[in-house]
């Protein structure tokens, strides 16, 4: 084939070579691609109520009346079984209020829509258990005596873990000196939590900062490893505080309340 092409006039040879490439581009443009489009989702104050019930209910220990807010943040994404084509993705690619993400970054488990929804609910349940263990461990409370019930409907995944944990700490102990951990502010954030208080990375941080600022937050707690993502589309008026653990987060909020220096991305 190569020897025959060399005998053709140059424009004809280029046209013959380009035809398969153009065909591949045409197929790619029409084929469904493994990406989803995500946007800033709703936020929820874990110190407040959801559907008429307190998000955090503590039994076995006195509970404080809190001021301020601790807002967990979410993203909304096209479903795992939805298909996106190249021209549709291009429409979303350059918008700062949307993100094109690999499907496995949002739905890492695969499976059907129902299976993924169930998996996300299980992750949320595990996150709530870890939040209770981390908070009670931090406060040196006996988990056999103090029980925490967490109620937040229509939210899946583990990324509310840090905010659930801080909410429990604020409800029971505040800032440790009689004041609110929030200092009366609207604090938002994201991050998984483990039972030992370690904060882990999550997805869609840039979109979550937008959701936080939209809903009135002025401070955003972000897993330290995701500082660069959080800064990429940071809304004006939102202060980023990087954390790697529950202790980091509590100490940073206490310092903020004192007017002392706090870490920044």
LOFI-756966 format. One line per field, with one value per residue (C-alpha): residue in one letter; x, y, z. Coordinates in nm, 2 decimals, padded with zeros to 4 digits, always signed. Layout:
residues N
code: [A,...]
u: [X,...]
v: [Y,...]
w: [Z,...]
end
This chain:
residues 265
code: [X,X,X,X,X,X,X,X,X,X,X,X,X,X,X,X,X,X,X,X,X,X,X,X,X,X,X,X,X,X,X,X,X,X,X,X,X,X,X,X,X,X,X,X,X,X,X,X,X,X,X,X,X,X,X,X,X,X,X,X,X,X,X,X,X,X,X,X,X,X,X,X,X,X,X,X,X,X,X,X,X,X,X,X,X,X,X,X,X,X,X,X,X,X,X,X,X,X,X,X,X,X,X,X,X,X,X,X,X,X,X,X,X,X,X,X,X,X,X,X,X,X,X,X,X,X,X,X,X,X,X,X,X,X,X,X,X,X,X,X,X,X,X,X,X,X,X,X,X,X,X,X,X,X,X,X,X,X,X,X,X,X,X,X,X,X,X,X,X,X,X,X,X,X,X,X,X,X,X,X,X,X,X,X,X,X,X,X,X,X,X,X,X,X,X,X,X,X,X,X,X,X,X,X,X,X,X,X,X,X,X,X,X,X,X,X,X,X,X,X,X,X,X,X,X,X,X,X,X,X,X,X,X,X,X,X,X,X,X,X,X,X,X,X,X,X,X,X,X,X,X,X,X,X,X,X,X,X,X,X,X,X,X,X,X]
u: [+00.00,+00.28,+00.45,+00.12,+00.06,+00.40,+00.30,-00.02,-00.01,+00.05,-00.30,-00.46,-00.23,-00.30,-00.67,-00.65,-00.45,-00.68,-01.00,-00.96,-00.86,-01.17,-01.38,-01.24,-01.32,-01.67,-01.72,-01.58,-01.81,-02.12,-02.02,-02.13,-01.83,-01.76,-01.80,-02.06,-02.14,-02.15,-02.28,-02.29,-02.55,-02.75,-02.60,-02.74,-02.67,-02.59,-02.67,-03.02,-03.31,-03.40,-03.76,-03.87,-03.62,-03.29,-02.99,-02.80,-02.97,-02.75,-02.86,-02.67,-02.50,-02.61,-02.66,-02.59,-02.80,-02.58,-02.54,-02.40,-02.40,-02.20,-02.30,-02.21,-02.18,-02.27,-02.25,-02.52,-02.41,-02.57,-02.66,-02.43,-02.63,-02.66,-02.45,-02.27,-02.14,-01.84,-02.03,-02.24,-01.93,-01.77,-02.07,-02.00,-01.62,-01.54,-01.81,-01.68,-02.01,-01.99,-01.73,-01.68,-01.56,-01.47,-01.77,-01.55,-01.45,-01.82,-01.95,-01.64,-01.84,-02.01,-02.33,-02.69,-02.83,-03.01,-02.70,-02.50,-02.76,-02.76,-02.38,-02.39,-02.64,-02.43,-02.12,-02.33,-02.43,-02.06,-01.96,-02.21,-02.09,-01.73,-01.83,-01.99,-01.68,-01.44,-01.64,-01.69,-01.33,-01.21,-01.44,-01.34,-01.70,-01.80,-01.98,-02.17,-02.32,-02.35,-02.54,-02.57,-02.84,-02.77,-03.06,-03.01,-03.23,-03.15,-02.77,-02.53,-02.16,-01.90,-01.80,-02.02,-01.82,-01.61,-01.90,-02.11,-01.82,-01.78,-02.15,-02.15,-01.85,-02.03,-02.35,-02.18,-01.87,-01.88,-01.54,-01.44,-01.47,-01.84,-01.87,-01.98,-01.73,-01.86,-01.82,-02.16,-02.04,-02.16,-01.89,-01.90,-01.67,-01.62,-01.41,-01.44,-01.38,-01.23,-01.30,-00.95,-01.03,-00.84,-00.99,-00.98,-01.01,-01.34,-01.45,-01.59,-01.43,-01.43,-01.80,-01.87,-01.70,-01.94,-02.24,-02.10,-02.07,-02.40,-02.57,-02.39,-02.08,-01.77,-01.53,-01.47,-01.28,-01.11,-00.89,-00.54,-00.46,-00.73,-00.62,-00.53,-00.86,-01.05,-00.85,-00.91,-01.26,-01.27,-01.56,-01.49,-01.54,-01.48,-01.18,-01.02,-00.88,-00.69,-00.72,-00.59,-00.77,-01.06,-00.81,-00.68,-01.04,-01.13,-00.81,-00.85,-01.20,-01.10,-00.81,-01.05,-01.28,-00.98,-00.87,-00.55,-00.37,-00.52,-00.38,-00.46,-00.43]
v: [+00.00,+00.24,+00.19,+00.26,+00.58,+00.72,+00.70,+00.91,+01.29,+01.45,+01.60,+01.27,+01.07,+01.31,+01.28,+00.90,+00.90,+01.15,+00.96,+00.69,+00.96,+01.17,+00.86,+00.79,+01.15,+01.11,+00.79,+00.96,+01.25,+01.03,+00.77,+00.79,+00.88,+00.78,+01.12,+01.30,+01.67,+01.79,+02.12,+02.27,+02.08,+02.17,+02.23,+02.14,+02.28,+01.98,+02.19,+02.25,+02.03,+01.82,+01.75,+01.86,+01.64,+01.76,+01.64,+01.56,+01.41,+01.33,+01.12,+01.05,+01.39,+01.75,+01.93,+02.30,+02.55,+02.64,+02.95,+02.97,+02.70,+02.40,+02.34,+02.01,+02.05,+01.83,+01.82,+01.70,+01.49,+01.33,+00.97,+00.68,+00.53,+00.86,+00.90,+01.21,+01.28,+01.48,+01.79,+01.79,+01.77,+02.06,+02.28,+02.22,+02.20,+02.57,+02.67,+02.76,+02.66,+02.31,+02.03,+01.74,+01.45,+01.09,+00.87,+00.65,+00.96,+01.01,+00.66,+00.44,+00.12,+00.07,-00.13,-00.01,+00.32,+00.14,-00.05,+00.27,+00.45,+00.17,+00.18,+00.56,+00.52,+00.25,+00.48,+00.76,+00.52,+00.42,+00.78,+00.86,+00.58,+00.70,+01.06,+00.94,+00.74,+01.02,+01.29,+01.09,+00.98,+01.34,+01.44,+01.14,+01.03,+00.67,+00.54,+00.30,+00.60,+00.86,+00.79,+01.00,+00.98,+01.15,+01.22,+01.37,+01.25,+01.23,+01.25,+00.97,+00.91,+00.97,+01.33,+01.48,+01.29,+01.59,+01.82,+01.56,+01.52,+01.89,+01.92,+01.66,+01.83,+02.17,+02.03,+01.87,+02.08,+02.39,+02.55,+02.40,+02.73,+02.79,+02.94,+02.81,+02.62,+02.82,+03.16,+03.24,+03.21,+03.01,+02.75,+02.50,+02.22,+01.87,+01.57,+01.21,+01.11,+00.79,+00.68,+00.80,+01.15,+01.15,+01.36,+01.22,+01.37,+01.38,+01.48,+01.80,+02.04,+02.33,+02.30,+02.25,+02.59,+02.75,+02.58,+02.70,+03.06,+03.06,+02.95,+03.21,+03.05,+03.26,+02.98,+02.65,+02.35,+02.15,+01.83,+01.97,+01.74,+01.92,+02.28,+02.34,+02.21,+02.43,+02.74,+02.68,+02.84,+02.99,+03.23,+03.58,+03.61,+03.25,+03.17,+02.83,+02.64,+02.31,+02.03,+01.67,+01.57,+01.66,+01.81,+02.04,+02.15,+02.22,+02.41,+02.61,+02.72,+02.80,+03.02,+03.19,+03.28,+03.43,+03.63,+03.43,+03.31,+03.01,+02.78,+02.87,+02.70]
w: [+00.00,+00.08,-00.26,-00.44,-00.24,-00.33,-00.70,-00.64,-00.68,-00.33,-00.28,-00.37,-00.14,+00.15,+00.09,+00.09,+00.41,+00.58,+00.50,+00.78,+01.03,+00.95,+00.98,+01.33,+01.43,+01.29,+01.49,+01.81,+01.76,+01.75,+02.00,+02.37,+02.59,+02.95,+03.10,+03.31,+03.36,+03.72,+03.87,+04.22,+04.42,+04.73,+05.07,+05.41,+05.76,+05.98,+06.29,+06.16,+06.05,+05.75,+05.66,+06.00,+06.20,+06.35,+06.14,+06.46,+06.77,+07.07,+07.37,+07.68,+07.70,+07.73,+07.40,+07.34,+07.15,+06.86,+06.64,+06.30,+06.04,+05.93,+05.57,+05.40,+05.02,+04.73,+04.35,+04.10,+03.81,+03.51,+03.58,+03.55,+03.26,+03.07,+02.76,+02.65,+02.30,+02.20,+02.09,+02.41,+02.62,+02.44,+02.52,+02.90,+02.90,+02.92,+03.17,+03.52,+03.68,+03.54,+03.52,+03.28,+03.48,+03.40,+03.49,+03.72,+03.92,+04.02,+04.00,+04.07,+04.14,+03.80,+03.80,+03.74,+03.85,+04.13,+04.24,+04.25,+04.45,+04.70,+04.72,+04.78,+05.06,+05.22,+05.20,+05.36,+05.64,+05.70,+05.69,+05.96,+06.18,+06.13,+06.22,+06.54,+06.64,+06.54,+06.73,+07.05,+07.04,+07.01,+07.30,+07.51,+07.54,+07.60,+07.29,+07.51,+07.70,+07.43,+07.11,+06.80,+06.54,+06.20,+05.97,+05.62,+05.34,+04.96,+05.01,+04.93,+04.95,+05.22,+05.16,+05.44,+05.71,+05.82,+05.86,+06.04,+06.28,+06.34,+06.40,+06.67,+06.84,+06.82,+06.96,+07.26,+07.33,+07.11,+07.09,+07.43,+07.61,+07.61,+07.26,+06.93,+06.71,+06.42,+06.59,+06.45,+06.10,+05.81,+05.77,+05.48,+05.37,+05.25,+05.32,+05.43,+05.79,+05.94,+06.29,+06.40,+06.27,+05.95,+05.67,+05.32,+04.97,+04.78,+04.42,+04.27,+04.52,+04.28,+04.23,+04.61,+04.68,+04.44,+04.62,+04.95,+04.85,+04.68,+05.01,+05.22,+05.35,+05.41,+05.51,+05.34,+05.50,+05.23,+05.24,+05.22,+04.92,+04.72,+04.78,+04.41,+04.29,+04.54,+04.43,+04.06,+04.06,+04.41,+04.45,+04.58,+04.95,+05.04,+05.27,+05.22,+05.52,+05.44,+05.69,+05.72,+06.04,+06.28,+06.52,+06.24,+06.16,+06.52,+06.59,+06.28,+06.37,+06.72,+06.59,+06.35,+06.64,+06.83,+06.53,+06.51,+06.20,+06.03,+05.76,+05.40,+05.06]
end
